[in-house]
């Protein structure tokens, strides 16, 4: 399963929250905690989280992490979840200077369209 989100996010008390378009940024009751979404994923389900939001790195707080070089071997990462975020838990995500979207999302789209396969070997 792949879960993709591009939008607003916030880190509060070390936890990450999605801030949907219809949420009130001043009312945390309208925010969606990452932990709530995680509970809806069946146990042992393999999932890749692709999150383009400010402070999204807070999603990995308290999880055992291991560095993975971004290359073909990363596709075989151990465990049931891979979390790829556009920012750390205490930084904002960057937008493209021309306003075409988030740097993370624009780069992701280019990669999916073949831009990541520099040596053309799949």
Phi, psi and omega in degrees: 000142175239129176245120180241135177219131172231119182171202182274149176211162179213149174250125179223128181054037176078008180243150180262139178232135170280138178245092181296165183302329182265009179278157174263114182302340180267353184241098184298342177296334181270357179276158178247112179290138177306319181302326179294315179297320180302325181295336180279350180273125182298148182301142180067013176280129178281132183214142172247122177262121176245108189237117177251086182205148175303143175065014185295340177297345177296344178297332185264001181301130178082002179261146175292128182243152170220142181288137177232124175292137181281092177204186184305325181298336180295337179292345181251028181300141180285158176097174184267344184228139170237127180243120179240119184240158182274351184206167174279182181288352182228029178222157177275157175272152184264146175259156175292141181303331182273002178080013184282356179140184178290144179304318179300310183294316179299318178293321178298314180298316178299319180296316180297326180280006176108354183292343181272348183265070186299325182266006175055038179249015176086000000 
